[in-house]
Amino acid sequence: MTSRRDFLIAGYAAAAWLALPDAASAAGRKSARPLDILVMGGTGFLGPHFVEAARNRGHKLTLFNRGKSNPTRFSGEEFRDIEQLKGDRKSDLAALEGDRRWDAVLDTSAYLPADVRRSAELLAPRVDQYLIISSISVYADNSTPHADETAAVATLADPTVTEITGETYGGLKALCEQAAEAALPGRTTVVRPGLIVGPGDTTDRFTYWPARAARGGEILAPGAPDNPTQVIDVRDLAEFLVHLLEIRNFAVFNADAPAGELTMGAVLTACQKAGTEANQIQCVRAPCDQPAAASSSVTWVPADFLEQQQVSAWQDMPAWIPPAGEYAAFGLRSTVRAQAAGLKYRPLETTVRDTLHWWLTLPEERRAKPKAGISAEREAEVLKAWHASAKP
């Protein structure tokens, strides 16, 4: 079975605001003390949501990146308040040298400890807080339900390894955390998100489900409706990060859905509802020859049968791993500490709806080649085999 870590590596109108945080929820809520925040990265998936959430709160942003990923994301007069510095955390930190100070740093691109050490040590004398984005995959064990931030993290036999694989990812993230804390002892905040989802996600790991429901027909669903899962809306995560900087909270947090409260059944139900609504609107705008084709049904297939059919957890069936064996606690990692510190959640239905609407704004050729999820042809084969096996 493919491990979850393998795939954590990679992160109704055509309205651009759907790819941004919920501006309405943050409007008018300026921070009591505006912060000067440096963002390492800032133009990928989480970065832009954080930037918008911070701007909505009245904070000043400086972005440091290579200018290669989505280079025009914050260009133009609208973003003249954002300072942009070009460099490379691996080889060119010149733009960060000198006596310039920042209140806080958000490190969204921490994958190798040497990179973190290089930037953290350079900035340590001139920043008050270093917030590093780690991963829920940092833990060595996923078999104990409701384990919290005190659980043991993964270690590497060779801590100098630089190749990021399913086997090294968690250990490298743990070393990145340690590098930041060593450079700024007592001034480091670590956030360990689970699967980050929502508008703008280029991995398709969660988007597969609402997109599949919108396509209609019989949906192959993994395991059972009560199988737990955990995801975090990128906008909720972004607002939580801003909050942690505002209150200067120096701790370690799991940032994910409440343990045990989100199930695959709930996800599929929300996706079907969003898919039906989206198709209804499309039929109003342009008459549908076969509107019934948009309806969907869900067929739950046991994990052992999926394994026999070589249907992989997490990649073919995104956001799901059978809760057994070494993954007995999948979907059950404690987030109590983060909730107590201020992590808030928008409704699952909102996340699913906004994700689908954003997906439908993408070019047809992009949507024709999703990066995660079982293919339509393979799905049909597995469903056929399942129904045949159930016959007396």
BALOBA-1460 file (C-alpha; in Angstrom, 3 decimals):
// residues 392
<rec num="1" residu="m" x="0.000" y="0.000" z="0.000"/>
<rec num="2" residu="t" x="1.307" y="3.429" z="-0.899"/>
<rec num="3" residu="s" x="2.066" y="5.486" z="2.184"/>
<rec num="4" residu="r" x="0.519" y="8.841" z="2.899"/>
<rec num="5" residu="r" x="3.949" y="10.467" z="3.054"/>
<rec num="6" residu="d" x="4.598" y="9.568" z="-0.579"/>
<rec num="7" residu="f" x="1.805" y="11.868" z="-1.617"/>
<rec num="8" residu="l" x="2.268" y="14.682" z="0.878"/>
<rec num="9" residu="i" x="5.367" y="15.567" z="-1.124"/>
<rec num="10" residu="a" x="5.034" y="17.603" z="-4.096"/>
<rec num="11" residu="g" x="1.067" y="21.461" z="-1.320"/>
<rec num="12" residu="y" x="-20.125" y="29.007" z="-9.953"/>
<rec num="13" residu="a" x="-18.430" y="31.919" z="-11.637"/>
<rec num="14" residu="a" x="-14.940" y="32.222" z="-12.925"/>
<rec num="15" residu="a" x="-14.083" y="34.502" z="-10.034"/>
<rec num="16" residu="a" x="-10.492" y="34.943" z="-8.925"/>
<rec num="17" residu="w" x="-11.531" y="35.608" z="-5.342"/>
<rec num="18" residu="l" x="-12.311" y="31.931" z="-4.889"/>
<rec num="19" residu="a" x="-8.559" y="31.257" z="-4.861"/>
<rec num="20" residu="l" x="-8.095" y="33.667" z="-1.963"/>
<rec num="21" residu="p" x="-9.107" y="33.599" z="1.701"/>
<rec num="22" residu="d" x="-12.635" y="34.565" z="2.666"/>
<rec num="23" residu="a" x="-12.122" y="38.326" z="2.557"/>
<rec num="24" residu="a" x="-15.576" y="38.997" z="3.937"/>
<rec num="25" residu="s" x="-14.833" y="37.114" z="7.145"/>
<rec num="26" residu="a" x="-11.710" y="39.163" z="7.760"/>
<rec num="27" residu="a" x="-12.918" y="42.558" z="6.544"/>
<rec num="28" residu="g" x="-12.818" y="45.288" z="9.119"/>
<rec num="29" residu="r" x="-10.849" y="43.239" z="11.656"/>
<rec num="30" residu="k" x="-7.505" y="45.004" z="11.636"/>
<rec num="31" residu="s" x="-4.858" y="43.822" z="14.060"/>
<rec num="32" residu="a" x="-4.280" y="45.982" z="17.124"/>
<rec num="33" residu="r" x="-0.564" y="46.052" z="16.298"/>
<rec num="34" residu="p" x="0.420" y="45.797" z="12.618"/>
<rec num="35" residu="l" x="3.339" y="43.438" z="12.088"/>
<rec num="36" residu="d" x="6.174" y="43.531" z="9.586"/>
<rec num="37" residu="i" x="6.237" y="39.948" z="8.279"/>
<rec num="38" residu="l" x="8.795" y="38.272" z="6.034"/>
<rec num="39" residu="v" x="7.496" y="35.320" z="4.017"/>
<rec num="40" residu="m" x="9.956" y="32.755" z="2.713"/>
<rec num="41" residu="g" x="8.145" y="31.764" z="-0.476"/>
<rec num="42" residu="g" x="4.663" y="33.225" z="-0.682"/>
<rec num="43" residu="t" x="3.583" y="32.514" z="-4.254"/>
<rec num="44" residu="g" x="2.589" y="28.842" z="-4.124"/>
<rec num="45" residu="f" x="-0.613" y="27.500" z="-2.569"/>
<rec num="46" residu="l" x="-0.521" y="28.423" z="1.118"/>
<rec num="47" residu="g" x="1.608" y="31.539" z="0.624"/>
<rec num="48" residu="p" x="-0.913" y="33.666" z="-1.302"/>
<rec num="49" residu="h" x="-3.689" y="32.790" z="1.138"/>
<rec num="50" residu="f" x="-1.485" y="33.816" z="4.047"/>
<rec num="51" residu="v" x="-0.524" y="37.050" z="2.324"/>
<rec num="52" residu="e" x="-4.145" y="38.005" z="1.757"/>
<rec num="53" residu="a" x="-5.169" y="37.018" z="5.284"/>
<rec num="54" residu="a" x="-2.330" y="39.111" z="6.730"/>
<rec num="55" residu="r" x="-3.132" y="42.088" z="4.499"/>
<rec num="56" residu="n" x="-6.764" y="41.918" z="5.568"/>
<rec num="57" residu="r" x="-5.540" y="42.302" z="9.131"/>
<rec num="58" residu="g" x="-3.409" y="45.322" z="8.287"/>
<rec num="59" residu="h" x="0.037" y="43.710" z="8.360"/>
<rec num="60" residu="k" x="2.980" y="44.631" z="6.127"/>
<rec num="61" residu="l" x="4.390" y="41.859" z="3.931"/>
<rec num="62" residu="t" x="7.800" y="41.203" z="2.431"/>
<rec num="63" residu="l" x="8.110" y="38.196" z="0.114"/>
<rec num="64" residu="f" x="11.444" y="36.487" z="-0.496"/>
<rec num="65" residu="n" x="11.573" y="33.934" z="-3.317"/>
<rec num="66" residu="r" x="13.225" y="33.079" z="-6.616"/>
<rec num="67" residu="g" x="10.514" y="34.734" z="-8.691"/>
<rec num="68" residu="k" x="9.978" y="31.553" z="-10.686"/>
<rec num="69" residu="s" x="6.758" y="30.060" z="-9.291"/>
<rec num="70" residu="n" x="3.755" y="32.185" z="-10.228"/>
<rec num="71" residu="p" x="5.952" y="35.309" z="-10.570"/>
<rec num="72" residu="t" x="3.085" y="37.670" z="-11.436"/>
<rec num="73" residu="r" x="0.840" y="36.592" z="-8.549"/>
<rec num="74" residu="f" x="1.369" y="39.834" z="-6.644"/>
<rec num="75" residu="s" x="2.274" y="42.163" z="-9.485"/>
<rec num="76" residu="g" x="0.481" y="45.356" z="-10.398"/>
<rec num="77" residu="e" x="-0.761" y="48.458" z="-8.644"/>
<rec num="78" residu="e" x="-3.134" y="46.490" z="-6.407"/>
<rec num="79" residu="f" x="-0.177" y="44.926" z="-4.604"/>
<rec num="80" residu="r" x="2.144" y="47.916" z="-4.431"/>
<rec num="81" residu="d" x="2.136" y="47.612" z="-0.624"/>
<rec num="82" residu="i" x="3.901" y="44.224" z="-0.813"/>
<rec num="83" residu="e" x="7.686" y="44.344" z="-0.872"/>
<rec num="84" residu="q" x="9.253" y="41.638" z="-3.009"/>
<rec num="85" residu="l" x="12.844" y="40.462" z="-2.646"/>
<rec num="86" residu="k" x="14.440" y="38.073" z="-5.104"/>
<rec num="87" residu="g" x="16.899" y="35.411" z="-4.038"/>
<rec num="88" residu="d" x="17.389" y="31.722" z="-3.428"/>
<rec num="89" residu="r" x="17.447" y="30.226" z="0.061"/>
<rec num="90" residu="k" x="19.934" y="27.623" z="-1.137"/>
<rec num="91" residu="s" x="22.473" y="29.916" z="-2.748"/>
<rec num="92" residu="d" x="21.600" y="33.603" z="-2.581"/>
<rec num="93" residu="l" x="20.395" y="35.237" z="0.640"/>
<rec num="94" residu="a" x="21.987" y="38.606" z="-0.146"/>
<rec num="95" residu="a" x="18.610" y="40.376" z="-0.182"/>
<rec num="96" residu="l" x="18.087" y="39.345" z="3.464"/>
<rec num="97" residu="e" x="21.471" y="40.531" z="4.703"/>
<rec num="98" residu="g" x="22.110" y="43.810" z="6.509"/>
<rec num="99" residu="d" x="20.377" y="45.364" z="9.487"/>
<rec num="100" residu="r" x="16.782" y="45.162" z="8.263"/>
<rec num="101" residu="r" x="14.401" y="43.872" z="10.953"/>
<rec num="102" residu="w" x="11.097" y="42.022" z="10.778"/>
<rec num="103" residu="d" x="8.671" y="41.192" z="13.553"/>
<rec num="104" residu="a" x="8.162" y="37.672" z="12.270"/>
<rec num="105" residu="v" x="9.115" y="35.183" z="9.565"/>
<rec num="106" residu="l" x="6.801" y="32.654" z="7.947"/>
<rec num="107" residu="d" x="8.775" y="29.827" z="6.359"/>
<rec num="108" residu="t" x="6.462" y="28.037" z="3.926"/>
<rec num="109" residu="s" x="9.184" y="26.177" z="2.016"/>
<rec num="110" residu="a" x="11.058" y="24.231" z="4.674"/>
<rec num="111" residu="y" x="12.022" y="20.854" z="3.244"/>
<rec num="112" residu="l" x="15.742" y="20.496" z="3.934"/>
<rec num="113" residu="p" x="17.298" y="21.322" z="7.328"/>
<rec num="114" residu="a" x="20.350" y="22.973" z="5.762"/>
<rec num="115" residu="d" x="18.086" y="25.481" z="3.998"/>
<rec num="116" residu="v" x="16.236" y="26.272" z="7.208"/>
<rec num="117" residu="r" x="19.462" y="26.573" z="9.191"/>
<rec num="118" residu="r" x="20.910" y="28.977" z="6.622"/>
<rec num="119" residu="s" x="17.956" y="31.383" z="6.691"/>
<rec num="120" residu="a" x="17.121" y="31.037" z="10.389"/>
<rec num="121" residu="e" x="20.675" y="31.736" z="11.548"/>
<rec num="122" residu="l" x="20.962" y="34.749" z="9.255"/>
<rec num="123" residu="l" x="17.665" y="36.239" z="10.441"/>
<rec num="124" residu="a" x="17.796" y="35.247" z="14.125"/>
<rec num="125" residu="p" x="19.327" y="38.547" z="15.369"/>
<rec num="126" residu="r" x="16.733" y="40.577" z="13.477"/>
<rec num="127" residu="v" x="13.382" y="38.820" z="13.992"/>
<rec num="128" residu="d" x="11.242" y="38.125" z="17.025"/>
<rec num="129" residu="q" x="9.422" y="34.997" z="15.841"/>
<rec num="130" residu="y" x="10.120" y="32.274" z="13.277"/>
<rec num="131" residu="l" x="7.034" y="30.296" z="12.207"/>
<rec num="132" residu="i" x="7.905" y="27.178" z="10.261"/>
<rec num="133" residu="i" x="5.423" y="25.079" z="8.293"/>
<rec num="134" residu="s" x="6.117" y="21.419" z="8.959"/>
<rec num="135" residu="s" x="3.788" y="18.462" z="8.364"/>
<rec num="136" residu="i" x="1.552" y="16.033" z="10.200"/>
<rec num="137" residu="s" x="3.736" y="13.380" z="8.545"/>
<rec num="138" residu="v" x="6.555" y="14.328" z="10.911"/>
<rec num="139" residu="y" x="5.422" y="11.680" z="13.422"/>
<rec num="140" residu="a" x="7.132" y="8.334" z="13.662"/>
<rec num="141" residu="d" x="3.914" y="6.469" z="14.420"/>
<rec num="142" residu="n" x="0.331" y="6.773" z="13.193"/>
<rec num="143" residu="s" x="-1.219" y="3.878" z="15.078"/>
<rec num="144" residu="t" x="-2.214" y="5.596" z="18.338"/>
<rec num="145" residu="p" x="-5.574" y="7.415" z="18.218"/>
<rec num="146" residu="h" x="-5.614" y="11.019" z="19.425"/>
<rec num="147" residu="a" x="-1.841" y="11.268" z="19.793"/>
<rec num="148" residu="d" x="-0.832" y="14.904" z="20.228"/>
<rec num="149" residu="e" x="2.185" y="17.116" z="19.586"/>
<rec num="150" residu="t" x="4.255" y="15.347" z="22.231"/>
<rec num="151" residu="a" x="4.394" y="12.108" z="20.220"/>
<rec num="152" residu="a" x="7.805" y="11.018" z="18.921"/>
<rec num="153" residu="v" x="8.852" y="12.349" z="15.542"/>
<rec num="154" residu="a" x="10.536" y="10.414" z="12.751"/>
<rec num="155" residu="t" x="14.298" y="10.054" z="12.674"/>
<rec num="156" residu="l" x="16.667" y="9.306" z="9.818"/>
<rec num="157" residu="a" x="19.511" y="6.816" z="9.800"/>
<rec num="158" residu="d" x="21.429" y="9.364" z="7.741"/>
<rec num="159" residu="p" x="20.504" y="12.914" z="8.826"/>
<rec num="160" residu="t" x="22.590" y="14.350" z="5.978"/>
<rec num="161" residu="v" x="20.329" y="12.901" z="3.280"/>
<rec num="162" residu="t" x="18.963" y="15.463" z="0.835"/>
<rec num="163" residu="e" x="16.727" y="13.293" z="-1.337"/>
<rec num="164" residu="i" x="13.073" y="13.835" z="-0.417"/>
<rec num="165" residu="t" x="11.158" y="10.556" z="-0.666"/>
<rec num="166" residu="g" x="8.285" y="8.913" z="1.116"/>
<rec num="167" residu="e" x="10.785" y="7.415" z="3.535"/>
<rec num="168" residu="t" x="12.757" y="10.606" z="4.253"/>
<rec num="169" residu="y" x="10.046" y="13.280" z="4.130"/>
<rec num="170" residu="g" x="8.895" y="13.059" z="7.749"/>
<rec num="171" residu="g" x="12.403" y="12.812" z="9.159"/>
<rec num="172" residu="l" x="13.581" y="15.783" z="7.108"/>
<rec num="173" residu="k" x="10.642" y="17.858" z="8.318"/>
<rec num="174" residu="a" x="11.557" y="16.983" z="11.914"/>
<rec num="175" residu="l" x="15.130" y="18.112" z="11.278"/>
<rec num="176" residu="c" x="13.841" y="21.366" z="9.753"/>
<rec num="177" residu="e" x="11.880" y="22.049" z="12.933"/>
<rec num="178" residu="q" x="14.959" y="21.369" z="15.023"/>
<rec num="179" residu="a" x="17.122" y="23.627" z="12.871"/>
<rec num="180" residu="a" x="14.741" y="26.545" z="13.335"/>
<rec num="181" residu="e" x="14.511" y="26.023" z="17.096"/>
<rec num="182" residu="a" x="18.302" y="25.793" z="17.396"/>
<rec num="183" residu="a" x="18.718" y="29.139" z="15.632"/>
<rec num="184" residu="l" x="15.917" y="30.871" z="17.554"/>
<rec num="185" residu="p" x="15.474" y="29.002" z="20.853"/>
<rec num="186" residu="g" x="12.217" y="29.921" z="22.506"/>
<rec num="187" residu="r" x="11.186" y="32.073" z="19.541"/>
<rec num="188" residu="t" x="10.083" y="29.361" z="17.131"/>
<rec num="189" residu="t" x="6.515" y="28.331" z="16.296"/>
<rec num="190" residu="v" x="5.962" y="25.020" z="14.505"/>
<rec num="191" residu="v" x="2.730" y="24.254" z="12.653"/>
<rec num="192" residu="r" x="2.154" y="20.725" z="11.369"/>
<rec num="193" residu="p" x="-0.704" y="20.766" z="8.855"/>
<rec num="194" residu="g" x="-2.427" y="17.716" z="7.544"/>
<rec num="195" residu="l" x="-3.667" y="17.615" z="3.955"/>
<rec num="196" residu="i" x="-4.105" y="21.271" z="2.969"/>
<rec num="197" residu="v" x="-7.108" y="21.670" z="0.667"/>
<rec num="198" residu="g" x="-9.227" y="24.329" z="-0.981"/>
<rec num="199" residu="p" x="-9.203" y="26.732" z="-3.930"/>
<rec num="200" residu="g" x="-5.830" y="26.960" z="-5.597"/>
<rec num="201" residu="d" x="-4.506" y="23.504" z="-4.690"/>
<rec num="202" residu="t" x="-2.524" y="22.250" z="-7.669"/>
<rec num="203" residu="t" x="-2.048" y="18.695" z="-6.366"/>
<rec num="204" residu="d" x="-5.691" y="17.601" z="-6.910"/>
<rec num="205" residu="r" x="-5.416" y="15.356" z="-3.835"/>
<rec num="206" residu="f" x="-8.716" y="16.528" z="-2.355"/>
<rec num="207" residu="t" x="-10.133" y="18.231" z="-5.451"/>
<rec num="208" residu="y" x="-10.565" y="14.825" z="-7.048"/>
<rec num="209" residu="w" x="-13.660" y="14.135" z="-4.964"/>
<rec num="210" residu="p" x="-15.802" y="17.199" z="-5.762"/>
<rec num="211" residu="a" x="-14.661" y="17.055" z="-9.380"/>
<rec num="212" residu="r" x="-15.580" y="13.369" z="-9.537"/>
<rec num="213" residu="a" x="-19.004" y="13.985" z="-8.017"/>
<rec num="214" residu="a" x="-19.687" y="16.754" z="-10.524"/>
<rec num="215" residu="r" x="-18.939" y="14.327" z="-13.338"/>
<rec num="216" residu="g" x="-21.846" y="12.182" z="-12.191"/>
<rec num="217" residu="g" x="-22.477" y="8.450" z="-12.435"/>
<rec num="218" residu="e" x="-21.445" y="5.704" z="-10.040"/>
<rec num="219" residu="i" x="-18.610" y="6.796" z="-7.747"/>
<rec num="220" residu="l" x="-16.130" y="4.267" z="-6.374"/>
<rec num="221" residu="a" x="-15.751" y="5.090" z="-2.679"/>
<rec num="222" residu="p" x="-13.076" y="3.534" z="-0.453"/>
<rec num="223" residu="g" x="-13.664" y="1.492" z="2.678"/>
<rec num="224" residu="a" x="-16.739" y="2.548" z="4.599"/>
<rec num="225" residu="p" x="-18.606" y="5.843" z="5.166"/>
<rec num="226" residu="d" x="-17.447" y="6.024" z="8.789"/>
<rec num="227" residu="n" x="-13.729" y="5.811" z="7.933"/>
<rec num="228" residu="p" x="-12.112" y="8.926" z="9.443"/>
<rec num="229" residu="t" x="-10.052" y="11.442" z="7.552"/>
<rec num="230" residu="q" x="-8.540" y="14.859" z="8.277"/>
<rec num="231" residu="v" x="-7.980" y="17.875" z="6.045"/>
<rec num="232" residu="i" x="-7.479" y="21.588" z="6.655"/>
<rec num="233" residu="d" x="-8.912" y="24.353" z="4.472"/>
<rec num="234" residu="v" x="-6.001" y="26.516" z="3.316"/>
<rec num="235" residu="r" x="-7.908" y="29.664" z="4.295"/>
<rec num="236" residu="d" x="-8.486" y="28.415" z="7.838"/>
<rec num="237" residu="l" x="-4.813" y="27.517" z="8.087"/>
<rec num="238" residu="a" x="-3.729" y="30.924" z="6.779"/>
<rec num="239" residu="e" x="-5.862" y="32.776" z="9.291"/>
<rec num="240" residu="f" x="-4.536" y="30.587" z="12.098"/>
<rec num="241" residu="l" x="-0.950" y="31.382" z="11.119"/>
<rec num="242" residu="v" x="-1.659" y="35.106" z="11.194"/>
<rec num="243" residu="h" x="-3.292" y="34.682" z="14.598"/>
<rec num="244" residu="l" x="-0.270" y="32.848" z="16.022"/>
<rec num="245" residu="l" x="1.986" y="35.684" z="14.936"/>
<rec num="246" residu="e" x="-0.312" y="38.307" z="16.389"/>
<rec num="247" residu="i" x="-0.423" y="36.654" z="19.806"/>
<rec num="248" residu="r" x="3.269" y="35.633" z="19.668"/>
<rec num="249" residu="n" x="2.548" y="32.017" z="20.508"/>
<rec num="250" residu="f" x="5.731" y="29.937" z="20.561"/>
<rec num="251" residu="a" x="4.596" y="26.305" z="20.518"/>
<rec num="252" residu="v" x="4.049" y="23.277" z="18.274"/>
<rec num="253" residu="f" x="0.619" y="22.728" z="16.726"/>
<rec num="254" residu="n" x="-1.113" y="20.047" z="14.701"/>
<rec num="255" residu="a" x="-3.282" y="21.934" z="12.208"/>
<rec num="256" residu="d" x="-5.928" y="19.608" z="10.879"/>
<rec num="257" residu="a" x="-9.623" y="18.813" z="11.202"/>
<rec num="258" residu="p" x="-10.849" y="17.826" z="14.677"/>
<rec num="259" residu="a" x="-9.877" y="14.202" z="15.270"/>
<rec num="260" residu="g" x="-12.628" y="11.760" z="14.361"/>
<rec num="261" residu="e" x="-15.182" y="14.373" z="13.333"/>
<rec num="262" residu="l" x="-14.624" y="14.186" z="9.583"/>
<rec num="263" residu="t" x="-15.466" y="10.995" z="7.712"/>
<rec num="264" residu="m" x="-15.205" y="9.888" z="4.117"/>
<rec num="265" residu="g" x="-18.973" y="9.577" z="4.087"/>
<rec num="266" residu="a" x="-19.343" y="13.239" z="5.032"/>
<rec num="267" residu="v" x="-16.834" y="14.246" z="2.366"/>
<rec num="268" residu="l" x="-18.628" y="12.316" z="-0.368"/>
<rec num="269" residu="t" x="-22.039" y="13.633" z="0.679"/>
<rec num="270" residu="a" x="-20.781" y="17.225" z="0.556"/>
<rec num="271" residu="c" x="-19.176" y="16.580" z="-2.825"/>
<rec num="272" residu="q" x="-22.374" y="15.155" z="-4.287"/>
<rec num="273" residu="k" x="-24.334" y="18.169" z="-3.104"/>
<rec num="274" residu="a" x="-21.803" y="20.597" z="-4.564"/>
<rec num="275" residu="g" x="-21.645" y="18.667" z="-7.816"/>
<rec num="276" residu="t" x="-25.419" y="18.704" z="-8.217"/>
<rec num="277" residu="e" x="-25.590" y="22.445" z="-7.544"/>
<rec num="278" residu="a" x="-22.788" y="23.216" z="-10.001"/>
<rec num="279" residu="n" x="-24.387" y="21.148" z="-12.750"/>
<rec num="280" residu="q" x="-27.773" y="22.737" z="-12.191"/>
<rec num="281" residu="i" x="-26.273" y="26.187" z="-12.638"/>
<rec num="282" residu="q" x="-24.438" y="25.107" z="-15.754"/>
<rec num="283" residu="c" x="-27.698" y="23.786" z="-17.210"/>
<rec num="284" residu="v" x="-29.405" y="27.111" z="-16.529"/>
<rec num="285" residu="r" x="-26.648" y="28.979" z="-18.362"/>
<rec num="286" residu="a" x="-26.461" y="26.518" z="-21.261"/>
<rec num="287" residu="p" x="-29.245" y="23.947" z="-21.802"/>
<rec num="288" residu="c" x="-28.085" y="20.410" z="-21.005"/>
<rec num="289" residu="d" x="-29.004" y="17.647" z="-23.422"/>
<rec num="290" residu="q" x="-28.743" y="15.029" z="-20.657"/>
<rec num="291" residu="p" x="-29.099" y="16.756" z="-17.275"/>
<rec num="292" residu="a" x="-29.675" y="13.399" z="-15.593"/>
<rec num="293" residu="a" x="-26.069" y="12.500" z="-16.331"/>
<rec num="294" residu="a" x="-24.973" y="14.890" z="-13.597"/>
<rec num="295" residu="s" x="-26.613" y="12.803" z="-10.870"/>
<rec num="296" residu="s" x="-24.339" y="10.502" z="-8.915"/>
<rec num="297" residu="s" x="-24.427" y="7.473" z="-6.656"/>
<rec num="298" residu="v" x="-21.793" y="6.150" z="-4.281"/>
<rec num="299" residu="t" x="-20.632" y="2.541" z="-4.031"/>
<rec num="300" residu="w" x="-18.498" y="1.733" z="-0.998"/>
<rec num="301" residu="v" x="-15.922" y="-0.968" z="-1.674"/>
<rec num="302" residu="p" x="-14.008" y="-2.626" z="1.204"/>
<rec num="303" residu="a" x="-10.320" y="-1.937" z="1.630"/>
<rec num="304" residu="d" x="-9.269" y="-5.555" z="1.101"/>
<rec num="305" residu="f" x="-11.022" y="-5.712" z="-2.269"/>
<rec num="306" residu="l" x="-9.423" y="-2.449" z="-3.356"/>
<rec num="307" residu="e" x="-6.053" y="-3.842" z="-2.405"/>
<rec num="308" residu="q" x="-6.728" y="-6.970" z="-4.451"/>
<rec num="309" residu="q" x="-7.574" y="-4.728" z="-7.388"/>
<rec num="310" residu="q" x="-4.351" y="-2.750" z="-6.840"/>
<rec num="311" residu="v" x="-6.261" y="0.432" z="-6.104"/>
<rec num="312" residu="s" x="-3.912" y="2.469" z="-3.958"/>
<rec num="313" residu="a" x="-4.901" y="4.344" z="-0.854"/>
<rec num="314" residu="w" x="-4.161" y="8.073" z="-0.886"/>
<rec num="315" residu="q" x="-3.248" y="8.322" z="-4.581"/>
<rec num="316" residu="d" x="-6.059" y="6.407" z="-6.366"/>
<rec num="317" residu="m" x="-8.389" y="7.123" z="-3.443"/>
<rec num="318" residu="p" x="-7.222" y="10.547" z="-2.201"/>
<rec num="319" residu="a" x="-7.528" y="11.631" z="1.438"/>
<rec num="320" residu="w" x="-8.143" y="8.029" z="2.522"/>
<rec num="321" residu="i" x="-6.064" y="5.288" z="4.106"/>
<rec num="322" residu="p" x="-7.770" y="2.272" z="5.708"/>
<rec num="323" residu="p" x="-7.698" y="2.772" z="9.499"/>
<rec num="324" residu="a" x="-5.849" y="-0.429" z="10.356"/>
<rec num="325" residu="g" x="-2.373" y="-1.607" z="11.289"/>
<rec num="326" residu="e" x="0.263" y="1.097" z="11.154"/>
<rec num="327" residu="y" x="-2.429" y="3.554" z="10.067"/>
<rec num="328" residu="a" x="-4.974" y="2.564" z="12.701"/>
<rec num="329" residu="a" x="-5.136" y="6.177" z="13.891"/>
<rec num="330" residu="f" x="-5.318" y="7.781" z="10.466"/>
<rec num="331" residu="g" x="-7.725" y="10.707" z="10.692"/>
<rec num="332" residu="l" x="-7.469" y="10.724" z="14.476"/>
<rec num="333" residu="r" x="-4.471" y="12.982" z="15.208"/>
<rec num="334" residu="s" x="-5.244" y="15.372" z="18.065"/>
<rec num="335" residu="t" x="-5.754" y="19.060" z="17.217"/>
<rec num="336" residu="v" x="-6.961" y="20.086" z="20.666"/>
<rec num="337" residu="r" x="-3.978" y="22.362" z="21.258"/>
<rec num="338" residu="a" x="-4.485" y="24.262" z="18.006"/>
<rec num="339" residu="q" x="-8.192" y="24.701" z="18.634"/>
<rec num="340" residu="a" x="-7.459" y="26.056" z="22.106"/>
<rec num="341" residu="a" x="-4.982" y="28.490" z="20.545"/>
<rec num="342" residu="g" x="-7.548" y="29.815" z="18.077"/>
<rec num="343" residu="l" x="-7.803" y="27.505" z="15.063"/>
<rec num="344" residu="k" x="-11.263" y="27.931" z="13.520"/>
<rec num="345" residu="y" x="-12.974" y="25.913" z="10.831"/>
<rec num="346" residu="r" x="-15.382" y="26.885" z="8.079"/>
<rec num="347" residu="p" x="-18.046" y="24.294" z="7.154"/>
<rec num="348" residu="l" x="-16.933" y="21.330" z="5.061"/>
<rec num="349" residu="e" x="-19.652" y="22.215" z="2.556"/>
<rec num="350" residu="t" x="-18.035" y="25.607" z="1.999"/>
<rec num="351" residu="t" x="-14.608" y="24.079" z="1.399"/>
<rec num="352" residu="v" x="-16.003" y="21.551" z="-1.058"/>
<rec num="353" residu="r" x="-18.166" y="24.072" z="-2.926"/>
<rec num="354" residu="d" x="-15.405" y="26.664" z="-3.274"/>
<rec num="355" residu="t" x="-12.889" y="24.025" z="-4.343"/>
<rec num="356" residu="l" x="-15.206" y="22.760" z="-7.057"/>
<rec num="357" residu="h" x="-16.056" y="26.218" z="-8.301"/>
<rec num="358" residu="w" x="-12.366" y="27.098" z="-8.521"/>
<rec num="359" residu="w" x="-11.678" y="23.812" z="-10.344"/>
<rec num="360" residu="l" x="-14.367" y="24.603" z="-12.921"/>
<rec num="361" residu="t" x="-12.610" y="27.878" z="-13.769"/>
<rec num="362" residu="l" x="-9.498" y="26.018" z="-14.927"/>
<rec num="363" residu="p" x="-8.902" y="25.289" z="-18.628"/>
<rec num="364" residu="e" x="-10.566" y="22.132" z="-19.889"/>
<rec num="365" residu="e" x="-7.237" y="20.587" z="-20.845"/>
<rec num="366" residu="r" x="-6.031" y="20.976" z="-17.246"/>
<rec num="367" residu="r" x="-9.173" y="19.411" z="-15.809"/>
<rec num="368" residu="a" x="-8.891" y="16.521" z="-18.245"/>
<rec num="369" residu="k" x="-5.635" y="15.415" z="-16.594"/>
<rec num="370" residu="p" x="-6.056" y="15.444" z="-12.799"/>
<rec num="371" residu="k" x="-2.877" y="14.734" z="-10.842"/>
<rec num="372" residu="a" x="-4.530" y="12.455" z="-8.274"/>
<rec num="373" residu="g" x="-7.380" y="9.988" z="-8.163"/>
<rec num="374" residu="i" x="-8.249" y="6.873" z="-10.099"/>
<rec num="375" residu="s" x="-8.907" y="7.251" z="-13.814"/>
<rec num="376" residu="a" x="-12.464" y="6.973" z="-15.084"/>
<rec num="377" residu="e" x="-11.609" y="3.841" z="-17.055"/>
<rec num="378" residu="r" x="-9.950" y="2.101" z="-14.133"/>
<rec num="379" residu="e" x="-12.757" y="3.111" z="-11.796"/>
<rec num="380" residu="a" x="-15.315" y="1.511" z="-14.105"/>
<rec num="381" residu="e" x="-13.272" y="-1.711" z="-14.219"/>
<rec num="382" residu="v" x="-13.043" y="-1.952" z="-10.437"/>
<rec num="383" residu="l" x="-16.740" y="-1.258" z="-9.968"/>
<rec num="384" residu="k" x="-17.578" y="-3.933" z="-12.513"/>
<rec num="385" residu="a" x="-15.362" y="-6.408" z="-10.703"/>
<rec num="386" residu="w" x="-16.908" y="-5.521" z="-7.352"/>
<rec num="387" residu="h" x="-20.457" y="-5.997" z="-8.581"/>
<rec num="388" residu="a" x="-19.480" y="-9.303" z="-10.186"/>
<rec num="389" residu="s" x="-17.959" y="-10.534" z="-6.940"/>
<rec num="390" residu="a" x="-21.145" y="-9.737" z="-5.057"/>
<rec num="391" residu="k" x="-23.299" y="-11.913" z="-7.271"/>
<rec num="392" residu="p" x="-24.295" y="-15.314" z="-5.826"/>
